[in-house]
């Protein structure tokens, strides 16, 4: 008897892509809500759902579970792009190019990190060892992203530092 391979790196990659795309939505939703533009984005949210359903239903017959994930990625790509365009042009009155540059840089950085670390295997014989390895990798990767983004996008770093100072002052008073 042969068993299936339960370690499917492509499936893990698809779930990772979905989580990355989903992670930007709360921030963008907050900007839209705070600016009072929520009602203008309702139709776009419905279109996101339609894209997800239609692409998923078509692709599930061809690719199985990958088809559903492809539908979700397509819908999230549409919505993320829509958010970038809408927020930059209609709310912030600026070009979306800086946002796209940041995304492209971080995607390239992510692919580069995955490529450079693909042959690193951390063996762990216990959950504690596994957790320690995860914390080390998380710390290293997060540090690389924070440092390089801070160097390339200095104005964003200033906004974050000012926000932290403001929150600290509020918490101390």
C-alpha positions as a Markdown table, in Angstrom:
| # | Residue | x | y | z |
|---|---|---|---|---|
| 1 | Unk | 0.0 | 0.0 | 0.0 |
| 2 | Unk | 1.2 | 3.5 | -0.7 |
| 3 | Unk | 0.2 | 6.6 | 1.3 |
| 4 | Unk | -0.1 | 10.1 | 0.1 |
| 5 | Unk | 2.5 | 12.7 | 0.9 |
| 6 | Unk | 1.1 | 14.9 | 3.6 |
| 7 | Unk | 3.8 | 17.5 | 3.1 |
| 8 | Unk | 2.7 | 19.6 | 0.2 |
| 9 | Unk | 4.9 | 22.7 | -0.1 |
| 10 | Unk | 2.7 | 24.2 | -2.8 |
| 11 | Unk | -0.4 | 24.0 | -0.6 |
| 12 | Unk | 1.5 | 25.6 | 2.3 |
| 13 | Unk | 2.7 | 28.4 | -0.1 |
| 14 | Unk | -0.9 | 29.0 | -1.2 |
| 15 | Unk | -2.1 | 29.3 | 2.4 |
| 16 | Unk | 0.8 | 31.6 | 3.1 |
| 17 | Unk | 0.0 | 33.8 | 0.2 |
| 18 | Unk | -3.7 | 34.1 | 1.3 |
| 19 | Unk | -2.6 | 35.0 | 4.9 |
| 20 | Unk | -0.2 | 37.7 | 3.6 |
| 21 | Unk | -2.9 | 39.2 | 1.4 |
| 22 | Unk | -5.5 | 39.0 | 4.2 |
| 23 | Unk | -3.1 | 40.7 | 6.6 |
| 24 | Unk | -3.2 | 44.0 | 4.8 |
| 25 | Unk | -7.0 | 44.2 | 4.8 |
| 26 | Unk | -7.6 | 45.3 | 8.4 |
| 27 | Unk | -5.3 | 48.3 | 8.0 |
| 28 | Unk | -6.8 | 49.3 | 4.7 |
| 29 | Unk | -10.3 | 48.8 | 6.1 |
| 30 | Unk | -9.5 | 51.1 | 9.0 |
| 31 | Unk | -8.3 | 53.9 | 6.7 |
| 32 | Unk | -11.5 | 53.6 | 4.6 |
| 33 | Unk | -13.7 | 53.6 | 7.7 |
| 34 | Unk | -11.9 | 56.5 | 9.4 |
| 35 | Unk | -12.1 | 58.6 | 6.3 |
| 36 | Unk | -15.8 | 57.9 | 5.9 |
| 37 | Unk | -15.5 | 56.1 | 2.6 |
| 38 | Unk | -17.0 | 52.8 | 3.7 |
| 39 | Unk | -20.2 | 53.0 | 1.7 |
| 40 | Unk | -18.3 | 53.7 | -1.5 |
| 41 | Unk | -16.4 | 50.4 | -1.1 |
| 42 | Unk | -19.4 | 48.1 | -0.5 |
| 43 | Unk | -19.8 | 47.2 | -4.2 |
| 44 | Unk | -16.1 | 46.4 | -4.4 |
| 45 | Unk | -16.4 | 44.0 | -1.4 |
| 46 | Unk | -19.3 | 42.3 | -3.2 |
| 47 | Unk | -17.2 | 42.0 | -6.3 |
| 48 | Unk | -14.4 | 40.5 | -4.3 |
| 49 | Unk | -16.8 | 37.8 | -3.0 |
| 50 | Unk | -18.1 | 37.1 | -6.6 |
| 51 | Unk | -14.6 | 36.8 | -7.9 |
| 52 | Unk | -13.8 | 34.3 | -5.1 |
| 53 | Unk | -16.9 | 32.2 | -5.7 |
| 54 | Unk | -16.8 | 32.2 | -9.5 |
| 55 | Unk | -13.0 | 31.5 | -9.8 |
| 56 | Unk | -13.1 | 28.9 | -7.0 |
| 57 | Unk | -16.1 | 27.1 | -8.6 |
| 58 | Unk | -14.5 | 27.0 | -12.0 |
| 59 | Unk | -11.0 | 26.0 | -10.8 |
| 60 | Unk | -12.1 | 23.4 | -8.1 |
| 61 | Unk | -13.2 | 21.1 | -10.9 |
| 62 | Unk | -9.8 | 21.4 | -12.6 |
| 63 | Unk | -7.3 | 21.7 | -9.7 |
| 64 | Unk | -9.2 | 20.4 | -6.7 |
| 65 | Unk | -8.4 | 22.2 | -3.4 |
| 66 | Unk | -5.9 | 24.3 | -5.3 |
| 67 | Unk | -8.7 | 25.7 | -7.3 |
| 68 | Unk | -10.5 | 27.1 | -4.3 |
| 69 | Unk | -7.2 | 28.6 | -3.1 |
| 70 | Unk | -6.6 | 30.1 | -6.5 |
| 71 | Unk | -10.1 | 31.7 | -6.3 |
| 72 | Unk | -9.3 | 33.2 | -2.9 |
| 73 | Unk | -5.9 | 34.5 | -4.1 |
| 74 | Unk | -7.5 | 36.1 | -7.2 |
| 75 | Unk | -10.2 | 37.8 | -5.1 |
| 76 | Unk | -7.7 | 39.1 | -2.5 |
| 77 | Unk | -5.3 | 40.4 | -5.2 |
| 78 | Unk | -8.3 | 42.3 | -6.7 |
| 79 | Unk | -9.3 | 43.7 | -3.4 |
| 80 | Unk | -5.8 | 44.6 | -2.2 |
| 81 | Unk | -5.1 | 46.4 | -5.5 |
| 82 | Unk | -8.5 | 48.1 | -5.3 |
| 83 | Unk | -7.6 | 49.3 | -1.8 |
| 84 | Unk | -4.2 | 50.6 | -2.8 |
| 85 | Unk | -5.7 | 52.6 | -5.7 |
| 86 | Unk | -8.7 | 53.9 | -3.8 |
| 87 | Unk | -6.9 | 54.9 | -0.6 |
| 88 | Unk | -4.0 | 56.5 | -2.4 |
| 89 | Unk | -6.0 | 58.4 | -5.0 |
| 90 | Unk | -9.2 | 59.2 | -3.3 |
| 91 | Unk | -8.3 | 59.5 | 0.4 |
| 92 | Unk | -4.6 | 60.4 | 0.5 |
| 93 | Unk | -4.5 | 62.3 | -2.8 |
| 94 | Unk | -1.2 | 60.8 | -3.9 |
| 95 | Unk | 0.2 | 58.3 | -6.4 |
| 96 | Unk | -0.1 | 54.6 | -5.5 |
| 97 | Unk | 3.4 | 54.0 | -6.9 |
| 98 | Unk | 5.1 | 54.1 | -3.4 |
| 99 | Unk | 2.6 | 51.5 | -2.1 |
| 100 | Unk | 3.2 | 49.3 | -5.1 |
| 101 | Unk | 7.0 | 49.8 | -4.7 |
| 102 | Unk | 6.8 | 48.7 | -1.1 |
| 103 | Unk | 4.7 | 45.6 | -2.0 |
| 104 | Unk | 7.1 | 44.6 | -4.8 |
| 105 | Unk | 10.1 | 45.1 | -2.6 |
| 106 | Unk | 8.6 | 43.0 | 0.2 |
| 107 | Unk | 7.5 | 40.2 | -2.2 |
| 108 | Unk | 11.0 | 40.1 | -3.7 |
| 109 | Unk | 12.5 | 40.0 | -0.2 |
| 110 | Unk | 10.1 | 37.2 | 0.8 |
| 111 | Unk | 11.0 | 35.1 | -2.2 |
| 112 | Unk | 14.7 | 35.8 | -1.7 |
| 113 | Unk | 14.5 | 34.7 | 2.0 |
| 114 | Unk | 12.5 | 31.5 | 1.0 |
| 115 | Unk | 15.1 | 30.8 | -1.7 |
| 116 | Unk | 18.1 | 31.3 | 0.5 |
| 117 | Unk | 16.7 | 29.3 | 3.4 |
| 118 | Unk | 15.1 | 26.4 | 1.4 |
| 119 | Unk | 17.8 | 24.0 | 2.4 |
| 120 | Unk | 17.9 | 24.9 | 6.1 |
| 121 | Unk | 16.2 | 22.1 | 8.0 |
| 122 | Unk | 15.7 | 22.4 | 11.7 |
| 123 | Unk | 15.3 | 19.1 | 13.4 |
| 124 | Unk | 13.3 | 19.1 | 16.6 |
| 125 | Unk | 12.6 | 16.2 | 18.8 |
| 126 | Unk | 10.1 | 18.1 | 21.0 |
| 127 | Unk | 7.6 | 20.9 | 20.9 |
| 128 | Unk | 9.9 | 23.1 | 22.9 |
| 129 | Unk | 12.7 | 22.7 | 20.4 |
| 130 | Unk | 10.3 | 23.3 | 17.6 |
| 131 | Unk | 9.0 | 26.5 | 19.3 |
| 132 | Unk | 12.6 | 27.7 | 20.0 |
| 133 | Unk | 13.5 | 27.2 | 16.3 |
| 134 | Unk | 10.4 | 29.0 | 15.3 |
| 135 | Unk | 11.1 | 32.0 | 17.6 |
| 136 | Unk | 14.7 | 32.2 | 16.2 |
| 137 | Unk | 13.5 | 32.1 | 12.6 |
| 138 | Unk | 10.7 | 34.6 | 13.3 |
| 139 | Unk | 13.1 | 37.0 | 15.0 |
| 140 | Unk | 15.7 | 36.8 | 12.2 |
| 141 | Unk | 13.2 | 37.2 | 9.3 |
| 142 | Unk | 11.3 | 39.9 | 11.0 |
| 143 | Unk | 14.5 | 41.8 | 11.8 |
| 144 | Unk | 15.5 | 41.6 | 8.1 |
| 145 | Unk | 12.1 | 43.0 | 7.0 |
| 146 | Unk | 12.1 | 45.7 | 9.6 |
| 147 | Unk | 15.6 | 46.9 | 9.0 |
| 148 | Unk | 15.5 | 46.9 | 5.2 |
| 149 | Unk | 12.0 | 48.5 | 5.1 |
| 150 | Unk | 13.3 | 51.1 | 7.6 |
| 151 | Unk | 16.2 | 51.9 | 5.3 |
| 152 | Unk | 14.2 | 52.1 | 2.1 |
| 153 | Unk | 11.0 | 53.7 | 3.4 |
| 154 | Unk | 12.3 | 56.2 | 6.0 |
| 155 | Unk | 9.2 | 58.3 | 6.1 |
| 156 | Unk | 7.1 | 55.3 | 7.1 |
| 157 | Unk | 9.5 | 54.6 | 9.9 |
| 158 | Unk | 9.1 | 58.2 | 11.2 |
| 159 | Unk | 5.3 | 57.8 | 11.2 |
| 160 | Unk | 5.6 | 54.6 | 13.2 |
| 161 | Unk | 8.0 | 56.1 | 15.7 |
| 162 | Unk | 5.8 | 59.2 | 16.1 |
| 163 | Unk | 2.8 | 56.9 | 16.7 |
| 164 | Unk | 4.7 | 54.8 | 19.3 |
| 165 | Unk | 5.8 | 58.0 | 21.1 |
| 166 | Unk | 2.2 | 59.3 | 21.1 |
| 167 | Unk | 0.8 | 56.0 | 22.5 |
| 168 | Unk | 3.5 | 55.9 | 25.1 |
| 169 | Unk | 2.8 | 59.4 | 26.2 |
| 170 | Unk | -1.0 | 58.6 | 26.4 |
| 171 | Unk | -0.3 | 55.5 | 28.4 |
| 172 | Unk | 2.0 | 57.3 | 30.9 |
| 173 | Unk | -0.5 | 60.1 | 31.6 |
